[in-house]
Amino acid sequence: MLKFQIFLASLIKTIVSAAKSKSAVLGKKVDFVIATNLALLDDTALGFCKANEILLSTSLDGPADLHNKNRPRPGGNSYELAVSGIRRAQEALGPDRVGALMTTTEASLDRVDEIIEEYLKLGLDGIFLRPLSPFGFAIKTKQYQRYDARSWLEFYKRGLRRILDINHQGTPFREFYSSLILTRMLTDKPIGYVDLRSPAGVGIGALLYNYDGSVFASDEGRMLAETGDNAFRLGHVDEDNYRSLVLSDRLVDAISTSLTQCAPEWSTCVFESHCGANPVHHHATQGDALGIKHSLIFVRGRRE
Ligand code: SF4
């Protein structure tokens, strides 16, 4: 564990230092976010994050029993580690320098109020209510099939009502997905959300460099590869450069199917100008990067 910790620290330092020197030459602004379960958090890591203005992002699924059930680890203390890590990071870096993401499993469906309460207790300024995605662990554990679109929407609506009440009572607290969509619909501000772009943001709005040097069009593409599907693996750092990655046939094919303006059934949708496509999702659920759009809910819902 110690060896791994030292390797990880040195890898992160190398990445931060290389990105900073390259961005200085190119005149680019770089932001760093480390996604972590906070289990390896110590004063040295926090000092490095503070010195380099690095944000931390972790996972928090709700109250202790729910979080520990969703994220089992030896000792059954993943909740305690997450909460103490969030508090420690907030103290060291500032309350707005650490964020959390939640995953909705079947066990979460009746507990949206308690989940939101956990986020409020920790002084977090909002929550991103997210359904399970059809990739990686959710597929391996068969969690993805355990609830349908209707159950998810009920959960989401209850959560949104609770969040509106919290705001009406005077505490500013956001549901980040609604904020993204409303910003997209009601303003001309760019939202930078790769899943809601046309053409899709995979590869051109994000690239995922894996620890083994493989490069994927998105994190979802990497998760697909974990289950043996390399459809969105674009290349390898030893063999490719940025140009060959973004101009690879694989990426160009996927992106060319993702224009909502010309996709059957989307081009005539009243919300089309606010919408976007994620070919990785379509590929995972329908085996086709374009997909039959109105089937998404049926594929996801299974029983509807
Ligand atoms: S049908 Fe749904 S996903 Fe397709 S453009 Fe309209 S709102 Fe977006």
Residues whose N, C-alpha, C, O or C-beta is under 5 A from the ligand:
A	BS01	SF4	E265 W266 C269 F271 E272 C275 K293
